[in-house]
Amino acid sequence: MKSQTVKAMIIFLIFITVFLFNSFNLKAQEVKQDTLTFAFWNMENLFDTIDDPGKNDIEFTPVGRKKWTEKRLQHKLKNMSKVIKMMGKNGGPDLLGMSEVEHQSLINELIKNYIKNKNYGVAYKESPDKRGIDNGLIYNKDIFKLLSVEGLHVELPTHYPTRDILKVILKTNNNDTLYVFVNHWSSRRGGRERSEKNRLQTAATLEKNIDEINSRKQNPNILIIGDFNDTPTNKSFIDVLKTKPVTNFLMKIKKHAAQINNLYNLAYESAVKGRGTMKYRKVWYMLDQIIVSTAMLKEKGFTYLLGSYKIFKPNFIIIKAGRYKGSPFRTYGGDKYLGGYSDHFPVLAKFVLNY
């Protein structure tokens, strides 16, 4: 009887040991994930107060038309940081592309003085733009390591100097590579159709670089963000970049025929519903967009959280009444100082990073 009890206890201990070992092993095999926020914001003329020789920036100085002072600059930096800190968990997004920034020193000041609780790095390049405004990117250094920064020169048909496309290559904690393109395409000044050739040329420059990446890397993670001054249904996207709505990818998945190396515009569905990031003459335009490669819609590495793309507009950055009710609360209206944020709403989307 005693030997049977001992035998039963031994079997029980073996069972418990195997159970605990398997449980531990399963936990070890669980996939670690991070939910990341990627965003873009046109910062609306984020200038310092110093006149740069060779650049048309005199209006953004204390003696210029805008009477742009250090006090107003600090107020704007504080305003912008308030919104940025709300974009993602732990006090900010994991990637934020910016346009209309005069110098990297302004981004450095923004994150050093106003966004202290996030470990941000900065990627930035000066470009030939006559006003001196450029594109920049801040990235979470706890997630990303900077590999390279490059300004892609755009030769417009008019030969007018314009912003470079900022190309940033990042490496993630799980050893994935992410190619980020931050854009600010030529404006619609003179009318959309008349100025369209400039944006078509910029799109072609971007497409050429993406094709080069696709030719040497299988299923690359590509993130394209910016103020494109075109909407998702314009020629630059449909005919040149050949972007598609995310619903197109989902339909192909159901048919087991999802193609590689496509680009998907996360803003498309919102745009065709009449939503936008910038309002002009009572019409909304989805000028600020986030576009991803096929790889970022699949379940390995980066995975876009379906439906997470949105125009980010907390109540306090929206005009509440009057002629411009519902529009972004901007810094200036013409030369009149309003003390707001930007003339564009930011956009963001969430992604799961699988380790």
N, C-alpha and C positions, 0 to 999 in steps of 0.2 A: 504493500500500500504506500509505504514511504517512498519507495523507488519510483512509483508512478507519479507521485506528487512532484518529486524533483524533476522527473522527465517533463512533466507538464509545464513546470516553471521555466525550464530551459527552452522549450518550444516557444513559450510566451515571450521570453527575452529575445530570442532570435527574431520573432515576428515584429516586436517593437523596434529592434535595431534596423531591420530591413525597411520597415515603414518610415522611420525617421531619416534613414539614408536616402530613400527615394524622394521624400518630401524636400529634403535639402537640395538634392540633385535637380529636382524640378524647378525650385526657386532659382537656382544658379543658372538654369537654362532660360528663365523668363527674359523676354526682350525688354531692355531698358529703353524708355522713350522720353523725349522732351517735346513739349508743345511750344513752338516758336511763333513769334509775330514778325512779319515782314511788312514794312510800310513805306510810303512815299509822301512827301509834302513839298509843294512849291512854297518857299519861304517869303515870297513877295518882297523883293528888293532888300535883302539883308546886307546892307552896306555898312562899312565903318564910316567914320566922320572925316577921313583924310582924303584930299584930292590926289588921285593917282595920275601922274603925267602919262599922256598917251591914251587915257581912258575917258569916256564921256560920263563921268560920275560927279561932276561939280554940283549937280542939283542935290545930291545927298551929302552935303557938308553944311556946317553951321551958317555959311554965307550964301548957300544956294537957295533955289526956289522952295525946296522942301523944309529948309531950316532944320536940317537933321543934326541933332546934338547928341552928346554922350548920354544925357539923361533919357532921351527918346530911344536911343539904341539899347540901353540897359532895360528899359521898360519892355521893349520888343522881345529881347532875349528871355526875360522872365515870363512874358506871355507865352512864347512858343514852347518854353520848357514845361509849362503847366499842362499843355495839351499833350506833348510828347510823353510825359510821365504817365499819362492815362492810357496810352496805346497798348501797352503789354503788361505782363505780370512783372512783379518786382521792380516797378518804376520805369518802364519804358519798353519799346520794341527791341527785338534782337537784331534787326537790320532796319535802318531808316535811310532811304535815299532822299536827297534834298536838291532843289534847284534854286537859282537866283541868290547865290551866296558869293560875295565878292572875294573873300579870302579864307583860307583854312583857319587862320587865327580866330575868326569869328565862331567857327564850329568848336575849336579848342576852348574858347571862352565859355561858350554855351554849356558844354558838358562839364567843364571844370568848376564853374561857379553855380550852375543851376540844376545839373542832373548828376549829383555826386554819388548816388547810391547804385549806379550801374557802371560796370567796368567796360567803358566804351573805348574803342580805337577809331581812328579817322583815316579815310582814304579820300584823296582830293588831288586834283590837277588844275593848274591855271590853264586857261584856253584863250583863243584869239578874239573872243567876243568883245565888240567895241565898247560896251558898257562895263565890261569887266566882271560880269556875273557868270558863275560856273556851277558845275554839279559836284556834289559831295556825297559821302556815305559814312554813317557811323555803324559799327558792328560790335556785338557783344563778345569781348575777348575771352569770356569763360566758355564760349561755344566755338568761336572761329579764330583761326590763325590767318593773318594776311600773307598771301604769297606774292601778289604783284598788283600794281596799279598802272593803268595806261590811259592816255587820252586818245581816242580815235578821231582823227581829223576828218571833217566833213567839208568837201569842196562843193559849194552850192553852184547851180547854173549861173547865178548872178555874180559869183565870185566875192560875195559880201562875207566878211568874217563872221563866223557863228560859233556857238558852243561846241566843244568836243563832246562825244559820247564817252562817259567815264566807264572804263572796263576794269572791274576788280575781280581777282581770283582769290577765293578763300578756301581754306581746308577746315573741315569740321573735326570734332572730337572722335567721330567714328571713322575718320580717314576718308570721308567723301570730299569731292571737290565741287565747289559751287561757283559758277560763272555769273557775275552780276553786271548788268548794263544799266547805268543811270542816264536818263535822257532828258533833254529839254529842247524840243524841236522848234524850228522857226515859227514865228507868230503868224497870225492870219491878217496882219496889217496889209491893207489894200484889197481885202476880200479873200474868202477861202479859196476860190478857184484860181485867182491870180497868183496867190502865194503857194499854191499846192505843189508846184514843181520843186520847191525847196524841201518840203517835207518828204516827197517821194525820193529825192536824192539822199536824204538822211536815212530813210528806211532802207534804201539799197546799200548804203554803207554798213548799216547794222546787219543786214541779211548776209552780206559777204563775209563778215567776221564770224557769224553764227555757222555758216556753211563750212568755214575753215575748221571750226571746233568739231563739228559733226564728222568731218572727213578723217579726223585722227583719233576721235574718242567715241566709243559706243555708248549710246544713251546718256549723254551728259546732262547734268543738272544745270539748267539755264534759267535765270530770273531776269526779266526785263521790266524795269519800272521807270516811271517818269511822267512829265507833263509833255504830251505829244502834240498838243494844239491840233489834233485830229481826234475823231471819235472812232470807236471800234468798227463802224461800218464804212469808213472812208477807204479810198484806194490804197493808201499806204499800208494798211493792215490786211485788207482782203486780197489785193493783187500783188503786193510786193512781199510782205512778210508771210502772207497766206495764213494768218491766224484763224483759229476756229473757236467756237464756243465750247465750253466744257461739256455741255450736253452731247456734243458730237462725239467726244471721247467715250462717254458712258454708253452711247448707242453702239459704238464699235466694240466695246468690251463685251456687251451682251451677245454680239455676233462673233466673238472671239477673233476680232480682226483689227484690234487697236494698232495703228501704225507707229513706228518709231520716228523720232526726229520731227515731229510736228510741234507747232506752237499753239498754245491755248490761251485765249484772252479771258481772264477771270471777270473782267468788267462788262463783257458783252451782254449778258442777260439783264443787268441793271440798266445799261444804256438803252436797249431797245424798249424798256419800260418807261423811258422818259426821264430817268434820274441822271444827275450830273454832279460834277464837283465845282463847276464854275457857271455863273449865271450872266448872260449877256442879252440885253433887251428882252427881258422876261422869259428867255428860253434857257433851259439847262443843257449844258454840254459836258459829256463824260471825257474830259481831256486828260485826266490823270488815271493811269491804269496800271495793272499788274498782269504780266504775261509769263507763262511758264512753259518749259519743254515737257514732252511726254513723260520723261523719267520722273518728274515731280508730281505726277498724278498716280503713279503706281505705288505698290506697298513695300518697296524697298528704299532704304535711305530716307529721302524726303518724301512726304506724302501730304498733298494739299487736303485740308479738312473741307470737304464739300460744303458749300454754302457759307463759308466764313468770310469771303470777300465782302467788304462793306466800305461805304463812305463814312468816315469817322467825323461826326459833328456833334460834340457835346453842346448842350443848350447855350452855353455862354459865348460860343463863337458864331452864333447865328443872330442876324439883325432881327429885332422883335417887331418892329412896326414901320409904317411909312412906305415910301415908294420901293424900297429895296428889301422889304420884309421877306425873310427866309433865306436871303443871300449871306455869304460869308462876311463876317465882321472884319473888315480889312484895316491895314495900318493907315493908308491914305485913300482919299477920294479925290483924284486929281492932285492938286497941291495942298489940299486941306487935310491937316493932320486929324485922324480919327482915334488913334491910339489902340487899334484892334490887333488882329492877328495876321491874316492873309486873305487875299482875294480868291483863294482856292481852298476847298476842303481837302484834308488828307485822305488817303485810302490805305487800307490794310487787309491782310489775309493771314490765316493761321496755317501752320504746317507742323506735322509730326516728324520728328527726327528719330529714326529707329537705329539703335546701337547694336 
